[in-house]
Amino acid sequence: MILINASLRNHIPYRLISKGDETEVLWLHTLGVAYDAPFFDETVLQCLTVNPGMASFKCVSSVETMIEAANDVDFVPVTAFIFHVSRCGSTLLSQTLVLSDEHIVLSEVPFFDALLRHDFQDLNLKKQALEAAVRLYGQKRKDSSNQLYIKLDSWSVYYWKFLRELWPDTPFLLLYRNPLDVWQSHQKLAGMHAVPGLLEPWLFELASENVNEMHRDTYLAKVLAYYARQFENIVLTDKNSCLMNYHDGIENMIRVLFGQTGMLLNSSFLTKSAERSKFHSKDRTKIFSELLPDRPIPDILRDAYLGFEKLEKLKKRNF
């Protein structure tokens, strides 16, 4: 089915389908669904639930058609990209940004991750496809929308140079946390990047043969050390990047974000943010409470913690 550009206001591309040498795009009808869930895969499920009849009709195009279609949409340019090490307040930050009608917030969009990790034979096509996807997701759904924030998957930091080529002047916000806290959080409930084999090892500069024999705790420790190295590399070489520490609190993170983007911050938004921070980032109905055991840094996290200390020094130097 060929999409008509005039009808794209309520459609987004949401899946890549590989058929031999060809790659197709599956589209999703989004009318009536707000982009306010903690993660965008939840938004996709909402779209399929709210518009069940649409699931009976597959709307498919080529990647090239998607790129062409994006030229005709009214979109909001990216205000900032949010990189993070996971379990570090990035979801709370994105959920706080959702509180303003001026903001479009895209949190860990599966389609962006699919495009980044897809093995395009033509690198230029990959660049055009990602730019087009961001435009389509950033379509202006409200007259008041004037800022677009994209929170990436934690492993997307691997692609930071690729993203910088496409968005040379857009702020990169780097959100981090004491690796022991992150490590303990994943021991309770592991994310994808905390389990060996769920993601390509090269995303973390690891070799497949080593990962296959690695204990989960060792694997996660290496992933966290890699995140710290990447953040250090970014902030040392990229003038439009900024470190933000979870331990400084949500109000500080918001002030830094608005300072980096040059957007106006008003007191009413800060008040709403403080109220939202009392509740769990992933469930706004539950009071937030996190009790992590006070324990020394284990040897397994030595490299990750040294990386964390370097980031702390760099953050203090830059402020």
C-alpha positions in Angstrom: 0.0 0.0 0.0 1.5 3.4 -1.0 1.1 6.1 1.6 -0.4 9.4 0.5 1.7 12.2 2.0 -1.4 14.3 3.0 -2.5 11.5 5.4 0.9 11.2 7.2 -0.1 13.4 10.1 -1.4 10.4 12.1 1.1 7.8 10.9 4.7 6.9 11.9 7.0 4.1 10.6 7.5 1.6 13.4 9.0 -1.6 12.0 11.7 -2.6 9.5 11.0 -5.8 7.6 13.9 -7.5 5.8 12.9 -9.5 2.7 16.0 -10.8 1.0 18.0 -7.8 -0.2 15.0 -5.5 0.2 14.0 -3.6 3.4 10.4 -2.5 3.9 8.8 -0.2 6.4 5.6 -0.9 8.3 3.6 2.1 9.3 1.4 2.7 12.4 -1.7 4.8 12.8 -1.3 7.0 15.9 -4.5 9.1 16.1 -5.8 9.5 19.6 -2.6 8.3 21.4 -0.4 10.7 23.3 3.4 10.3 23.3 3.6 10.3 27.1 4.5 6.7 28.1 7.8 6.0 29.8 9.0 4.0 26.8 7.8 4.3 23.2 7.2 0.6 22.8 4.3 1.1 25.2 3.0 3.9 22.9 3.1 1.5 20.0 1.0 -1.1 22.0 -1.4 1.7 22.9 -1.8 2.6 19.2 -2.6 -1.0 18.3 -5.1 -1.2 21.1 -6.8 2.2 20.5 -7.0 1.6 16.8 -7.5 -2.3 16.7 -9.2 -2.1 13.2 -6.0 -0.6 11.8 -4.1 -3.8 12.7 -6.2 -5.6 10.0 -4.6 -3.4 7.3 -0.9 -3.4 6.8 0.5 -0.1 5.6 3.9 -0.9 4.0 6.4 1.2 2.0 10.0 1.1 0.9 12.6 3.0 2.8 12.9 5.4 -0.1 9.2 6.2 0.1 9.5 6.9 3.8 12.4 9.3 3.1 10.4 11.1 0.4 7.3 11.3 2.6 9.2 13.0 5.4 9.9 16.0 3.2 6.3 17.1 3.4 5.6 17.0 7.1 5.4 19.8 9.6 7.9 18.8 12.2 9.8 20.2 15.2 13.6 20.1 15.0 15.5 18.1 17.6 16.2 20.2 20.7 18.4 17.7 22.4 19.5 14.1 22.4 19.6 12.4 25.8 22.3 9.6 26.2 22.4 7.7 29.5 23.9 4.7 31.3 20.5 3.3 32.3 18.9 3.3 35.8 20.2 6.8 36.1 17.1 9.1 36.1 16.8 9.4 32.3 13.2 8.0 32.4 12.2 10.5 35.2 13.8 13.3 33.1 11.8 12.3 30.0 8.6 11.9 32.0 9.2 15.3 33.5 9.6 16.9 30.1 6.3 15.3 29.0 4.5 17.6 31.5 4.7 20.6 29.1 2.6 20.8 26.0 5.5 22.6 24.3 7.5 19.4 24.4 7.5 16.3 22.2 9.3 13.6 24.0 10.4 10.4 22.3 11.8 7.9 24.8 13.8 4.9 23.4 12.0 4.6 20.1 12.4 1.0 18.8 12.3 2.2 15.2 15.3 4.5 15.8 17.2 1.6 17.3 16.3 -0.6 14.4 17.6 1.9 11.9 20.8 2.5 13.8 21.6 -1.3 14.1 20.3 -2.3 10.6 23.0 -3.3 8.2 22.3 -0.8 5.3 24.6 -1.4 2.4 24.4 2.3 1.5 25.5 4.5 4.5 24.0 7.5 2.9 20.6 5.7 2.7 20.9 5.0 6.4 21.5 8.6 7.2 18.6 9.8 5.1 16.3 7.1 6.7 17.2 8.1 10.2 16.7 11.8 9.5 13.3 11.0 7.8 12.2 8.9 10.8 13.0 11.6 13.3 11.1 14.1 11.2 8.1 11.8 11.0 8.1 11.1 14.7 8.6 14.8 15.5 5.6 15.9 13.5 3.8 18.8 15.2 0.8 17.2 16.9 -0.2 20.4 18.8 0.1 24.0 17.9 2.1 24.6 21.1 4.8 22.0 20.3 8.1 23.7 19.8 10.7 21.4 21.4 11.7 17.8 20.6 13.6 15.7 23.0 14.9 12.3 22.0 16.0 9.9 24.8 18.0 7.1 23.1 18.6 3.6 24.2 21.7 3.4 26.5 23.7 1.4 23.9 23.0 4.0 21.2 26.0 5.9 22.5 27.9 3.6 20.2 26.5 5.7 17.3 27.2 9.1 18.8 29.6 10.2 16.0 27.1 9.1 13.4 24.4 11.1 15.1 26.7 14.1 15.4 27.2 14.1 11.6 23.5 14.4 11.1 22.8 16.9 13.9 26.0 18.9 14.2 24.6 21.7 16.5 22.1 19.7 18.7 23.1 19.4 22.3 24.1 15.9 23.6 23.1 15.4 27.2 25.0 12.7 29.0 23.3 11.3 32.0 25.3 9.1 34.4 25.2 7.6 37.9 27.4 5.8 40.4 27.9 2.4 38.6 27.4 0.5 41.8 23.8 1.8 42.0 23.2 1.0 38.3 24.7 -2.5 38.8 22.6 -3.3 41.8 19.4 -2.1 40.0 20.1 -4.5 37.1 20.7 -7.3 39.6 17.1 -6.8 40.7 15.6 -6.6 37.2 18.0 -6.8 34.3 17.7 -4.7 31.2 18.6 -5.9 27.7 22.1 -4.6 27.8 22.7 -6.3 31.1 22.2 -9.8 29.7 25.0 -11.4 27.6 23.8 -12.2 24.1 20.7 -10.1 23.9 22.5 -7.3 22.0 25.4 -7.4 19.6 28.7 -7.4 21.6 30.4 -4.9 19.3 27.9 -2.3 20.6 30.0 -2.4 23.8 33.4 -3.1 22.1 33.3 -6.7 23.2 34.2 -9.8 21.3 31.5 -12.5 20.7 33.7 -15.3 21.8 34.4 -13.6 25.1 30.8 -12.7 25.9 29.6 -16.3 25.4 31.8 -17.4 28.4 31.2 -14.3 30.5 29.3 -14.3 33.8 26.4 -11.8 33.8 27.9 -9.6 36.5 31.2 -9.4 34.7 29.5 -8.6 31.4 27.4 -5.8 33.0 30.5 -4.3 34.7 32.3 -4.2 31.3 29.2 -2.5 29.7 29.2 0.1 32.4 32.9 0.8 32.1 32.4 1.1 28.3 29.6 3.7 28.8 31.9 5.8 31.1 34.7 5.7 28.4 32.3 6.8 25.7 30.9 9.6 27.8 34.5 10.7 28.6 35.4 10.6 24.9 32.3 12.6 23.9 32.7 15.4 26.5 36.4 15.8 25.7 35.9 16.1 22.0 32.4 17.5 21.5 31.7 21.1 22.4 27.9 20.6 22.3 27.9 17.9 25.0 27.1 18.2 28.7 27.4 15.8 31.6 24.5 15.4 34.1 24.8 13.4 37.3 21.7 11.6 38.7 22.9 12.3 42.2 22.5 16.1 41.7 18.7 15.7 41.6 16.0 16.3 39.0 15.8 20.0 39.5 19.5 20.4 38.7 19.2 18.2 35.7 16.3 20.3 34.3 18.2 23.5 34.9 21.2 22.1 33.1 19.1 20.8 30.2 17.4 24.2 29.7 20.7 26.0 30.0 22.3 23.8 27.3 19.3 24.1 24.9 18.8 27.8 25.5 15.1 27.3 26.2 13.2 29.4 28.8 12.5 27.7 32.1 9.6 28.9 34.2 8.8 28.3 37.9 5.5 26.5 37.2 7.3 23.8 35.2 9.8 23.3 38.0 7.0 22.9 40.5 5.3 20.3 38.3 8.7 18.5 37.9 9.2 18.4 41.7 5.8 16.9 42.1 6.3 14.3 39.4 9.7 13.3 40.9 7.9 12.0 44.0 6.5 9.1 42.0 8.1 6.2 40.2 9.5 7.2 36.7 7.9 4.2 35.1 4.6 4.3 37.0 3.2 7.7 37.9 0.7 6.1 40.4 3.4 4.7 42.7 5.4 6.7 45.3 9.1 6.4 44.4 11.2 4.6 46.9 14.6 3.0 46.2 16.6 1.3 48.9 19.9 0.1 47.7 22.3 -1.6 50.2 25.3 0.5 51.3 28.2 -1.6 50.3 31.8 -1.0 49.1 32.7 -0.9 45.4 33.4 -4.6 44.4 36.6 -5.3 42.4 34.5 -6.2 39.4 33.3 -2.6 39.1 36.8 -1.1 39.5 37.1 0.1 35.8 33.5 1.4 35.8 34.0 3.3 39.0 37.3 4.9 37.8 35.4 6.0 34.7 32.7 7.5 36.9 35.3 9.4 38.9 36.7 10.8 35.7 33.3 12.0 34.6 32.8 13.7 38.0 36.1 15.6 37.5 35.2 16.6 34.0 31.7 17.8 35.1 33.2 20.0 37.8 35.8 21.4 35.4 33.1 22.3 32.8 30.9 24.1 35.4 
